[in-house]
Amino acid sequence: MTDKQKMYFNLFFEERINEYKKIDKLKNWNNGTARKKYNLINAFYLEELDITQTELMQLKKYFEYYKSKYDMYYNIDRRDFFLNDPEKLTRWFQKQNDKCDYCEISQADLHKIVEIRGGNLTLNQRTKRSKGVLEIERRDSTLGYEFNNCILACPLCNNAKSNLIDANSWRNYFKTAMKAFYVELLRKYENPMKKLREMQIMTKEEAIHYFLTTTIDPAKNVSGEFSSFTSSLYEIRKITGRDQMTGKRMKHYDSNNWLGTIGYMTLLDMLGTCFRPKSKSNINKNSFSKALNYFANPALNEDTINVLYALRCAFAHDFSLYNINKKRPALTHNFVIQHGDKKPVVTFPEEIWDGNFENKSEKNQTIVYLESFGDIVEDVCKNVVLLAKNKNLEIVLHSGYKELINRYTFTQKLSISLTFTKDSKIVKFPNKK
């Protein structure tokens, strides 16, 4: 490591300077001095290391992988293991390849099992092992945490092996059985459609959890059946410049992306068709308006919902900014799309537009802020997930959870259907049906 990297490592990982009070303690200052001196913790690092903001970002990037393992596994018993030689520790983790040294299940597959089983790997939800994280196992428990004595092991192997069976015996007698057990778990839970066809038990809660959480990672070419809701949300966030996992706006956020907005509108149609909070009775409205009435928080007034539905009709039916509805004049609008997150999401016109294009004017323009609309739909999705988690979400489809799984599932196969060139590289897309 360079001198600057060593200094940063000492401050961030050894001294664990991540709070103002720790800066006060390190510098022997009175309580509150650091908070007055630095508007951000990063400002302390800039001054202490005598570096620029760019150089600080480079240091953070250099230790990014190490930090991910430090955050996951560090404790006081492993202090020397983590702090004596960080570069050697990084190489040790990379050598483990995120797999159990005994049964060879990957961390990705463990997370997959935990996710689809409702956030729990083990029968006892109170144990740390219920989260399905690979554990640092000492081959010889009488020795300390040393690189030649440590491996990564899955929670089941690590727990079952204990001190009664040595590592070689475990591999010889139990490895095959454990691998077969995990393969069966993945087979069951990765294919809920097959589970239904085989008439295996699937609760309504399992179906809802699957619908709301099962996603495709576009970076991996994997086969299986996936929820169209979460997969479409993932892609909508991508084209609108949001973080694909959280939905938060990124620096390159494109609020004026019409296709992304249509995608959000489709999600509202889907949610309004499939679900209703158990605490609310059915309302006689279109699925788009139902979703906003049921799940928007804070609640939207009916005039705003009508405007957003009218924009949905204009976008989805004609890809235009005009919606004319002679039977329902409240849905007739001359739209203008604005950038920004102004609230409320709609600015109503001074005058009602009669649908005659010769009479268009600034006074009868209805302004909609797409950035705010995207935020509303993201909040709707989060509220639906929260209701499901608290078991307060009702499926309203005629055939219940079986229709939810069959109707809103698509299959991705390993075959390649589309290719195009970008920057002299071939980019391939997996086939979807």
N, C-alpha and C positions, 0 to 999 in steps of 0.2 A: 504493500500500500504506500501511497505518497504521504508526505508529512501532513497535508491537509486532510486526507482521508483518515489518517490515524487520529488527528485532533477531533474530527467530526465523530468518529466512532467512539472515542472516549467520552465525549459530551453526551451524545444521543443514546448510546447503548450501555455504557458503563455507569455514567452518572445519571442517566435517564432524565435529562433536562427537557421536560415537556410541560412544565408549569412555572408560573412566575415565582412561587414560593421556593422552588428548587434552585432557581437562579439566585434568589436572596441568600439561601443557605450556602451555595457554592462560593459566592462572592463575599460572604460575611456581612451582608447588608441588613438593614432594618427591614422588618416585614412591610411589604407594599412598595419598596423602592423600585424593584424591577418593573412592576406594573406601570409606574409613573414614567419610567425611563424608556420603555419599549412598548410601542402600540401593538406589536405582534411578537410571538416567541421567535419567529424567524429573524426578526431584527437583532435579537441577541446573538444568534449564530453569525449573522453578517458582520457584526462588530467584533465578536470574539475571534473569528477565524480570519478577519480582514479579507473578505471575499465579496464578490458581486452576487446579485440575485441569480444570475445565470449559472454561476459556479456552484451556488447552493443547490440549485435544481439538479445539476450534474452529480453532485455528491449523493443526493437523495436517490437519483436514478441508479447510481453505482451500487447502493446498498438495498435496492428495492426487493430483490429476491431474498437476500439474507433477512431483511425485516419481516417478510411474510412468514418465514419459519420462526423467527424470534418471537413474533406476536403469538404464534400458535403453540409453541412448545417451551418457551423459556420459563424456568422457575429457579428458585434459590439453590436447589440441589444440583441443577445443571449449569450453574454460573460459570464454572471453569470450562465446561464443555462448549459453551457458546462464546465465551469472551476471550479465551486464550489465543485462539487462532481462527478468526472469522472466515478467512479465505479457505482454510482447510475444512471448516464446517460446511461452507457452501459446496465444496467439491464432494463432501460426504453425502449431503442431501441429494445432489444431482446424481450421484452414483446409485442411490436407492431407487431412483426413477419412479417415485411416488407409487410404489407397489409394496404389498406385504411380502416380506422375505420368505415366509413359510408357504402360503397358499397362492401368492402372486396376484391377488385381486388388486385392482388399481384404486387410487383415491377417487377417481371420477366415477367408477362403478359403485363404490360405497356411497358416495353422495347421491347417486341416482336411486339406489335402494331406499335411502333415508327419505328422500324427497317424495317418492311415490308411496311410501308407507306412512305418510302423514307427519314426517319430521322425526321419526324415531326408528333406530336400528334394532334396539333391544326391546325386550318385553317390559323392562323397568325404565320408565321415562325419566327417572330421577338421576340416573347414573350419567357420568360424563360420556361413557361409551355409547349412549343412545344416539349421539350426534354422528357417529360413524367416521371419526377422524383416525387416521393411521397413528400409531403410538410408537414412541421411542422405547425399544425393548433392549434390556441388557441380557446378553446371552448367559453370562454368569452373574447372578444377582449379588454375589459376595464382593464383586469388583465394582468400581465406580463407573461413571459415564465417560468411557474412553472410545475413541473411534474404532478400534479393533474389537471392541466388546459390545458395540451397539448396532442394531438394525432397526428398520421400520417394520411393524407388525400390525395387522388389522386387530380390532378390538376382540373379535371372537377367538382368534388364534392365541393372542396374548393372554386372554383370560383363561382359556381352557388349558393351555400348556402348563402354566404355573411353574412351580419348582420341582414337580414330580417327574417331569419328562424332559430329557435334554433335547437340544435343537435337532440333532440328527435323527433321533428316534421319532420325534414329531413329524418330520418330513417323510420318513419311511412308512409310518403306520397311519397317519392322519391327514396328510396333505391332500391326497386324492379325494378323500371324503369331504373335506372342507371346500375344495374347489367345486365339487359336484353340488354341494349345498348352495353355494353362491350362484352357480349357473342356473339352478332351479329357481332361486329367488328372482333373478333377472328375467328369466323366461316368463315367469308369472306376471311380474309387475310391469314389464316393458310392453306387453301386448294385451291391454284390457279388452280389445275386441275379441281376441281369441278366448279370453277368460269368459266373456259373455256367451260365445258360441258353445263352449264346453259346459255351459250352465253352472259354472262355479259361482260361489257366493260373492256378490259385490254390493256393498251398501250404497245408499244414496250419497252419503258423505264422501265415500271413496271416489265416486263418479264426479262429484263437484270438485273435489281436490284435484283430481286428474285434469279436468277441463281447465281449471284456473292456474295450474302450475307447470304442466308438462310442455316443454319447449324444445325446439331444435336449436342446436348451436351451429350456425351456418358455416363455421370454420371447420367443422368435422363432417366427413362424408359417412353418415351412419344411416342404417335402415331402421324402420319401425313405423308406428302409428302415433300421430301427434295431434294435440289440440289445436284447432284452427284459430281459436281465440288468442292464446298466448303466442303462437307463432306469428300471427298477423300483427299483434302488438309489438313484437320484437322488430319486425320489418318496418312498421310505421315509424317507430322511434328512430330507426336508422336513416330513413329518407328525410325525416324532419330535423335531424341533427341532435336528437336527444340521446342520453345515455341509454343503451339498449336494455340494461338490467333494471335501472331505477326509474327511468322516465324523466330525469332531471335535464334541463336545457344545458347544452354544451356551448362553447364559444362560437362554433360554426352553425348555431341553430338557425333553421330556415323556416320561419313562421308562415311565410307566404307560399309554402308548397301545397298546391291544391290537391295533389294526389294523396299526400299525407293526411290532409284534412278529410278527404273522402274516406280514407281508411278509418280514421277516428269515428266518422259518422256511421260507418258500417258496424263498428264495434258496439255503438249504442243500439243499433237495430238488433244486433245479436243478443245483447244483454236484456233488452226489453222483451224479446221473444222468449228467452229461456228462464228468466228469474223474476222473483218478487220477494221483498222482505216479508218474513212471517208476520211482522207487526202491521203490515199494510194490506188493505183489501184491494181487489182488482179494480182497475179503472178502464173505462171504455175509450182508449186512445190508441194511436199507432205505436208500434214498438219503440221507435225513436223517442217519442215524447214520454212513453212509459219509463224508459231508462232514466231520463232526466228527472221525472217526477219522483221516482223511487229512490234514486241513488245519489243525486247531486247534493253536495254539502259544501257550503251553505246552499239552501234551496233557491231555485230560480222561480221567478214569477211566470205566469202563463203567457204573458205577452212576449217575454224573452224566449221561452221555449218554442212558441209559434214562429218567431223570426228564425231561430236556428233550424227548425224543421223546414221552413221555406227555403233556406240556403241549402240545406241537404238536398231538397228536390231540384233546385237549380243546378247544383254541382253534379249530382248523380244522374239526372235525366238528360241534361243538355250541356253539361260542362260550361255553364254560362253564369252570368251575374244577374239574371232576371228570372223571377218566378211569377207566373200569372195564373191565378186560380179564381175563375168567375163565380164558382159556388161558395168559396170561402175568401172573401176580399181581404181578410186579415193575413192571408198567406201571399198576397201580391206585393212584391217588393222590387225596388231598383237598388241593387246592392253595390256597396263600395267596400273593398277589403283594405284594412289598414294593418300596418306592422306595429307591434308593440304589445304590451300586456295590460293595457288600460282596463280598468274595471269600473262599471259593469262591462260585460263582453259586447253589449249592443248599445249603439247610440241611435235612438229612434228619430225619424224624420220630422221636420216641422209640419209637413203636409203629407197627406196620404196620396200615394201614386195610384192612378186609375188604371194602369196597365197599358196606356197609350204611349208608344215610344216617342211620339212628337211632343209629349208633355213632360219628358224627363227634365229634371232640374236639380240643382244642389239642395233645394228645400225638400224634395221628396226622396232623397237618398237615405237608405238605411245602412249604417256603418257597422261592420262586424270585425272584431279584432281576433284574428286566427290564433295568435299566441295564447290569448286568454281562453279561447275555446279548447285548444289542446290541453291546457292546464285543467280545465273542467273535466274533460274525459279521463285524464290521468287520475284525477281524484275520484271519479266515478268507479274506475277499475279498482282502486285501492279500497274503496268502501265496500265493493262487492266481495273482495277477498276477505276483508275484516268480518263481514257478516257471515261468510262461509266458515271462517275460523271459529266464530262464536256459535255456530250451528243455528243461525237466524236467517238462513237463505232458503227459499222454497223454489223447487223446479216447477214451472208451470206448463211445460210441454205436455202434449196430450198423452204421449207414451212414457213420460217420466224420464228417469235417468238412462234407460236404454236408448231412448231417442237422442238424448244429449250426447252420449258417447258415439252412437252410430252416425248421427247427422253432422256433428261438428268435429269430425276426425278425418285427417287425410294421411295417406301413406307415402313415405319417402323411401325409394329404393336406391340401391347402390349404383344402378346404371346411370350413365351420364347422358343428358338430353341436349344441353346447350353449351356452346363454347363461343368465346369471342376474344379478340386480342386487345390487350391494354398495355401500353408501354413495352411492347415486344414480348409480352408474356401471355401464355394461354390461361384464361380464367374459365373454370368449369363450374356448372351449376348442377346439383343433384336433381334427378327427376322427381316431380311431385304429382300425385294423382288425387 
